[in-house]
Amino acid sequence: MKKNKMVGIFLASALVTSAVAVGSASAAADQTNKVSVSNAIASQLKVVNGSLTIDGSTVSIRTVLVGKTTLYSLRDLADALGAAVKPNNGGKIAVQDGHGQHILNLQTGSTNYQLDGGSASFITAPQNVNNAIYVELASVVEALGGEFLSKSGELKSQSRLSGEFANPFFDASGNVVVSKEDGEIPQLVKLHTSASGDYESFSSNENAVSSVLSPDRTKAAFTNDKGELFILNTSNGYISKLGSDTTVKTDLAWTQDGKKIYFIQGDKQEKIAYIDVETGKVTGVLADKVENKSEVQVSADQSKIVYFVNVTGTAETDKAGTEESLKIDYSKAGTQLFSLDITKKDAKPAQLTNKLDNKLFLSLLSSGEIVYVSADPDGVIENSVLKVISTDGTKLSDLAADIDVISAKQVSGKLIVLAEVNGNSKIYEVTSTGAKTELYSTEQSVSEFAVSSTGSIVLIEEGKVVLVQGGVNTELTK
């Protein structure tokens, strides 16, 4: 059984909030004239005790004011960030970050410095005051791989990942896993949600970026272009091949107990089957030769499945099959919902809908009700509506029609909906009666979301990863 071990690059990340005129650091960046101070003047600078918040803890730090710019004790800052300071003769100092990735060489009284072998410059030169070196806060933190957030005045000891992200989910420990989409090869990245904010490159397997999470969040399943199915361990990143079947598999869906994975099977998506997670054995469930099945869902008690069939246009032509005579009838094209009792050997699928609307984001609730998002293909009805079908399959009604639903999913037995309302992106919990509880709202565009078992929310907001936890929003990436 082939396994790919994760590539872990743990990087310490810390929110840093200045309580001592952090604004002066940003002011320094706006100055056009570099500032040097004579030794005589430097000796007269007054040291003031201040504080910074790093990794959720407040630490003391000494500062001096040079003109309108606040400089910070290099020793205090380095100790707080886990960096090493190595003074040399003549006021020369080498600073190495705690991960051994950056080396900063500076000299008191000089605005010029060396970073990882390259040249750069400060606005205000480092100062020696009472045998302690004071430096620009933002410049030094960023040189050591950190980040200065100009809007909030906060600092991070490790700069956040930048790029375009997608497919978020929470693992069993509450960490966020996302796919980074803007590299040459998409990869999975794990973003830790603890105070340290570490992250790691979790998997470089490009097929793993579309993994489907198991109910207990410890595993995720995906396939490759050969039809082979793999299991990703969401804790350590190991990947193992499951079984030897190479038929085409799409729309993976775990059973509630995590022992089986249902999927649409075949080149034309004409079958439904499942694979045993322990043995890798594939068992057929439905082979009625009806093509274009999608979004199979299985009930918690594994007594029935529901799925969509995407009905395409019907082609008609003359006996000769000439191109001129070809006509395609789209009058019955659309998406239809079917249900199948899988406890009965010879049961036939039951069609539950007949309207020609576009249907997406199918959910089979624990109550037995079926929910999906309905979109009018002609645009007459502007909003995409959340529809619900009764347990017996006889009654179809609107569950949420006053919001424009973007997507919906069932999370830990709750129906969570992403919608657009008056230009804002909102996330709701929707009950079986249609009652809505707003969980999050933003003016930014949200494309995807996931919810943890404890109620935390992760969003892809304008391509960035945003964590909503305990009423606090944190941008995990930039």
C-alpha positions in Angstrom: 0.0 0.0 0.0 1.6 3.2 -1.1 1.8 6.1 1.3 2.9 9.7 0.8 4.1 11.3 4.0 3.3 14.9 4.6 5.9 17.6 4.1 5.6 19.6 7.3 7.1 23.0 7.6 5.9 24.4 10.9 6.2 28.1 11.1 5.5 30.1 14.3 2.9 32.8 13.7 1.9 35.3 16.3 -0.5 38.3 16.5 1.4 41.2 17.8 -0.4 44.4 18.9 1.6 47.4 20.0 0.5 49.2 23.1 3.2 51.9 22.7 2.6 54.1 19.7 2.8 51.5 17.0 1.4 54.2 14.7 4.9 55.7 14.8 6.3 52.7 13.0 3.9 53.2 10.1 4.7 56.9 10.2 8.4 56.0 9.8 7.6 54.2 6.6 6.1 57.5 5.2 9.2 59.6 5.9 11.2 60.4 2.8 14.4 61.4 4.7 16.5 58.8 6.4 17.4 59.6 10.0 20.8 59.1 11.6 21.5 60.2 15.2 24.9 61.1 16.6 26.2 59.2 19.6 25.9 62.3 21.7 22.3 62.7 21.0 21.6 59.0 21.2 22.9 59.0 24.8 20.3 61.6 25.7 17.3 59.5 24.4 14.8 58.6 27.1 13.9 54.9 27.5 10.2 54.2 28.1 8.8 50.8 29.1 5.9 49.6 26.9 4.4 46.3 25.9 3.5 44.1 22.9 1.1 41.2 22.7 2.6 38.1 21.1 0.9 34.8 20.7 -1.9 36.0 23.0 0.5 37.0 25.8 1.7 40.5 26.8 5.4 41.0 27.0 7.3 44.1 28.1 9.5 46.0 25.7 11.6 49.1 26.0 11.3 52.0 23.5 12.9 55.3 22.7 11.5 58.2 20.6 13.7 59.5 17.8 12.0 62.5 16.3 8.5 61.2 15.6 9.6 57.6 15.3 9.5 55.1 18.1 12.3 52.6 18.1 12.1 49.3 20.0 14.6 47.3 22.0 16.1 44.7 19.6 16.9 42.4 22.5 13.4 42.5 24.0 11.9 42.1 20.5 14.2 39.2 19.6 13.5 37.4 22.9 9.7 37.7 22.4 9.9 36.4 18.9 12.4 33.6 19.5 15.1 35.2 17.4 18.9 35.2 18.3 21.0 38.4 18.5 24.7 38.2 18.0 26.6 41.5 18.6 30.0 42.0 16.9 32.6 44.7 17.3 32.0 48.2 16.0 28.2 48.2 16.6 27.6 45.4 14.1 24.8 43.0 15.0 23.5 39.8 13.4 19.9 38.7 14.0 18.6 35.3 13.0 14.9 34.3 13.2 13.9 31.3 15.3 13.4 29.1 12.3 16.8 29.7 10.7 15.3 31.2 7.5 16.5 34.8 7.7 19.7 36.6 8.8 19.6 40.3 9.4 22.9 42.2 9.7 22.7 45.8 10.9 24.9 48.5 12.4 24.1 51.2 14.9 24.0 54.6 13.4 23.6 53.3 9.9 20.4 53.1 7.9 21.9 50.4 5.6 21.5 46.7 6.5 21.9 43.3 4.9 19.1 40.8 4.7 19.8 37.2 3.6 22.7 38.5 1.6 20.8 41.4 -0.1 21.0 45.1 0.7 18.2 47.2 2.1 17.8 50.3 4.3 15.9 51.6 7.3 14.2 55.0 7.5 15.7 55.6 10.9 19.0 54.1 11.8 19.3 51.7 14.8 20.5 53.4 18.0 22.6 52.4 20.9 21.1 53.8 24.1 22.7 52.7 27.4 24.3 49.7 25.7 21.0 48.5 24.2 20.1 48.6 20.5 16.8 50.1 19.4 15.3 49.5 15.9 12.3 50.1 13.7 9.6 47.7 14.7 7.9 46.9 11.5 11.1 46.8 9.4 12.8 44.3 11.7 9.8 42.1 12.1 9.2 42.0 8.4 12.9 41.4 7.7 12.7 38.3 10.0 9.7 36.9 8.1 6.9 38.7 10.0 4.2 41.0 8.9 2.9 44.4 9.8 -0.8 45.0 9.4 -1.2 48.6 8.6 -5.0 48.8 9.2 -5.0 47.4 12.7 -1.4 48.3 13.7 -0.9 44.6 14.6 2.2 42.5 13.8 2.6 38.8 13.1 5.9 37.1 13.8 5.4 35.0 10.7 3.9 36.5 7.6 0.7 34.9 6.5 0.5 32.8 3.4 -0.7 34.8 0.3 -2.5 33.5 -2.7 -5.8 32.1 -3.8 -7.5 29.4 -1.7 -10.4 27.0 -2.0 -12.1 23.8 -0.6 -11.9 24.6 3.1 -12.6 22.1 5.9 -11.8 21.6 9.6 -9.9 18.5 10.7 -10.7 16.6 13.8 -8.5 18.9 15.9 -10.2 22.1 14.7 -7.4 23.1 12.3 -8.3 24.5 8.9 -7.2 22.7 5.7 -7.5 24.5 2.4 -6.2 24.0 -1.1 -3.7 26.6 -2.4 -4.7 27.2 -6.0 -2.2 29.7 -7.4 0.9 27.6 -7.6 2.1 25.5 -10.5 0.6 22.5 -8.7 -2.4 22.9 -6.3 -1.5 21.7 -2.8 -3.2 21.2 0.6 -2.2 23.5 3.4 -3.1 23.1 7.1 -3.6 26.4 9.0 -3.5 26.0 12.7 -6.1 28.0 14.6 -4.2 28.1 17.9 -2.6 31.3 19.2 0.7 30.5 17.6 -0.9 30.3 14.2 1.5 27.8 12.7 0.9 26.4 9.2 2.3 23.6 7.2 2.4 22.4 3.6 0.2 19.3 4.2 0.0 17.5 0.8 1.5 18.2 -2.6 -0.8 15.5 -4.2 -2.8 17.6 -6.7 -5.7 15.2 -6.6 -6.0 15.6 -2.8 -7.2 19.2 -3.1 -10.7 17.9 -3.9 -10.8 15.5 -0.9 -14.2 14.7 0.7 -14.1 14.7 4.4 -15.3 11.8 6.6 -18.0 12.5 9.2 -15.5 12.2 12.1 -13.0 14.5 10.2 -10.1 12.1 10.6 -10.0 11.0 7.0 -10.7 12.4 3.5 -11.2 10.5 0.2 -10.3 11.4 -3.3 -9.6 9.8 -6.7 -7.0 10.2 -9.4 -7.4 10.3 -13.2 -7.1 6.5 -13.2 -10.2 6.0 -11.1 -8.2 4.8 -8.1 -9.5 5.8 -4.7 -7.2 7.1 -1.9 -7.7 8.0 1.8 -5.9 11.0 3.3 -5.2 10.9 7.0 -6.1 14.5 8.1 -3.9 14.3 11.2 -0.5 13.3 9.7 -1.0 13.7 6.0 -0.4 10.0 5.1 -2.1 8.9 1.9 -3.1 5.3 1.3 -4.7 3.6 -1.7 -8.0 1.9 -1.1 -8.8 -1.2 -3.2 -7.8 -1.9 -6.8 -10.9 -0.8 -8.6 -10.2 1.6 -11.5 -13.7 2.4 -12.7 -14.6 6.1 -13.0 -15.8 7.4 -9.6 -17.3 10.9 -8.9 -19.4 12.6 -6.2 -18.0 10.7 -3.3 -20.2 10.5 -0.2 -19.3 8.9 3.2 -21.8 7.0 5.2 -22.5 8.4 8.7 -20.5 5.6 10.4 -17.5 6.2 8.1 -17.3 2.6 6.9 -18.5 3.1 3.3 -18.1 5.6 0.6 -20.8 5.9 -2.0 -20.1 7.3 -5.5 -21.4 7.7 -9.0 -19.7 5.1 -11.2 -18.9 4.8 -14.9 -17.8 6.9 -17.8 -21.3 8.2 -18.3 -22.1 8.4 -14.6 -24.7 5.7 -15.2 -24.2 3.6 -12.0 -24.1 4.0 -8.3 -21.9 1.9 -6.0 -20.0 2.0 -2.7 -16.6 0.9 -1.5 -15.9 -0.7 1.9 -13.3 1.4 3.6 -11.8 -1.6 5.5 -11.6 -4.1 2.6 -11.6 -1.9 -0.6 -14.4 -4.1 -2.0 -16.7 -2.3 -4.5 -20.4 -3.2 -4.4 -22.9 -2.1 -7.1 -26.1 -0.5 -5.9 -27.9 0.7 -9.0 -27.2 0.1 -12.7 -30.3 1.2 -14.5 -28.4 2.6 -17.5 -29.7 6.1 -16.8 -26.8 8.5 -17.5 -25.6 11.7 -15.9 -26.3 10.9 -12.3 -24.7 13.2 -9.6 -24.6 14.2 -6.0 -25.5 10.8 -4.4 -26.4 11.0 -0.7 -27.1 8.1 1.7 -29.4 8.3 4.7 -27.9 7.9 8.2 -29.4 4.5 8.6 -28.3 3.5 5.1 -31.8 2.6 4.1 -32.1 4.8 1.1 -30.1 7.0 -1.3 -31.1 10.1 -3.2 -29.4 11.6 -6.2 -29.8 13.9 -9.2 -30.2 13.0 -12.9 -29.2 15.7 -15.3 -31.5 15.3 -18.3 -30.0 16.6 -21.5 -31.6 17.5 -24.8 -32.9 14.7 -27.1 -31.3 14.5 -30.6 -33.4 13.8 -33.7 -32.3 13.3 -37.2 -33.3 11.7 -40.5 -32.5 8.1 -41.5 -29.3 9.3 -43.2 -28.2 11.1 -40.1 -27.3 14.3 -42.0 -26.1 17.3 -40.1 -28.8 19.5 -41.7 -31.6 17.4 -40.3 -30.2 17.3 -36.8 -32.6 18.8 -34.2 -32.2 18.8 -30.4 -35.2 18.9 -28.2 -34.5 20.7 -24.9 -38.1 20.7 -23.8 -37.5 18.1 -21.1 -33.9 19.1 -20.2 -33.2 19.8 -16.6 -32.2 18.2 -13.3 -34.5 15.7 -11.6 -34.3 14.2 -8.1 -34.6 10.5 -7.5 -34.8 8.3 -4.4 -34.0 4.6 -4.0 -34.9 2.2 -1.2 -31.6 0.2 -0.9 -33.1 -2.3 1.7 -35.2 -3.9 -1.0 -33.4 -6.1 -3.6 -35.5 -5.2 -6.7 -36.6 -1.7 -5.7 -36.9 0.8 -8.6 -35.8 4.5 -8.3 -38.7 6.9 -7.6 -38.6 10.3 -9.4 -39.5 13.0 -6.8 -39.4 16.1 -9.0 -40.5 17.0 -12.5 -39.9 20.8 -12.9 -37.1 21.8 -15.2 -35.2 24.0 -12.8 -31.5 23.6 -12.1 -30.9 21.7 -8.9 -27.7 21.7 -6.8 -26.3 21.0 -3.3 -28.4 18.0 -2.4 -28.8 17.2 1.3 -30.6 14.2 2.9 -31.5 15.4 6.4 -31.6 13.1 9.5 -35.4 13.7 9.5 -35.7 12.1 6.1 -36.5 15.3 4.4 -34.6 16.2 1.3 -33.2 19.7 0.7 -31.6 21.3 -2.4 -31.0 24.6 -4.1 -33.2 25.5 -7.0 -32.2 28.0 -9.7 -34.4 29.2 -12.5 -32.5 28.5 -15.8 -34.4 31.3 -17.5 -33.7 33.9 -14.8 -37.4 34.8 -14.3 -37.0 34.1 -10.6 -33.9 36.0 -9.6 -33.2 34.2 -6.3 -31.9 30.7 -6.0 -34.4 29.1 -3.6 -33.9 26.5 -0.9 -36.4 23.7 -1.5 -37.5 20.9 0.8 -39.3 17.6 0.0 -41.2 15.8 2.7 -40.1 12.5 4.2 -42.6 10.5 2.1 -41.5 12.4 -1.0 -45.0 13.7 -1.8 -44.7 17.4 -0.9 -42.4 20.0 -2.4 -42.2 23.4 -0.8 -39.9 26.4 -0.3 -37.8 26.3 2.7 -36.1 29.7 2.1 -37.2 31.8 -0.8 -36.5 35.3 0.5 -32.7 35.0 0.2 -30.5 34.3 -2.8 -29.0 30.9 -1.8 -25.5 30.3 -3.1 -24.9 26.9 -1.4 -26.2 24.7 1.4 -24.8 21.7 3.3 -25.6 19.6 6.3 -23.1 19.9 9.1 -23.4 17.8 12.3 -27.1 17.4 11.7 -27.7 21.2 11.0 -28.5 22.8 7.7 -26.1 25.6 7.0 -26.7 28.0 4.1 -24.5 30.6 2.3 -26.7 33.3 0.7 -26.5 36.8 -0.8 -28.8 39.4 0.8 -28.8 43.0 -0.3 -25.3 42.7 -1.7 -23.9 41.1 1.5 -22.7 37.5 2.0 -24.5 35.9 4.9 -24.3 32.4 6.5 -27.5 31.1 8.2 -28.5 28.0 10.1 -31.9 27.0 8.7 -34.3 24.8 10.6 -36.8 22.3 9.0 -39.5 25.0 9.4 -37.5 27.6 7.5 -36.5 29.6 10.5 -33.1 31.3 9.9 -30.4 32.2 12.4 -27.7 34.5 11.1 -24.2 33.2 11.9 -22.1 35.6 9.9 -22.4 38.6 7.6 -19.9 40.5 5.4 -19.9 43.0 2.6 -17.1 40.9 0.9 -17.9 38.2 -1.6 -17.8 34.7 0.0 -17.5 31.7 -2.4 -17.2 28.8 0.1 -17.5 27.9 3.7 -17.1 25.1 6.3 -18.3 24.7 9.8 -16.5 22.9 12.6 -18.1 20.5 15.1 -17.9 23.3 17.7 -19.5 26.0 15.5 -16.4 27.8 14.2 -16.7 28.9 10.6 -14.0 29.2 7.9 -14.7 31.2 4.8 -13.1 31.8 1.4 -13.7 35.5 1.3 -12.3 37.3 -1.8 -9.9 34.4 -2.2 -8.6 34.7 1.4 -9.2 32.3 4.3 -11.1 33.9 7.1 -11.8 32.2 10.5 -14.8 33.2 12.6 -14.3 31.8 16.1 -15.8 33.0 19.3 -17.2 36.1 17.7 -13.8 37.1 16.4 -12.8 37.3 12.7 -9.2 36.4 11.8 -7.7 36.5 8.3 -5.6 33.4 8.3 -4.1 34.3 4.8 -3.6 37.4 2.8 
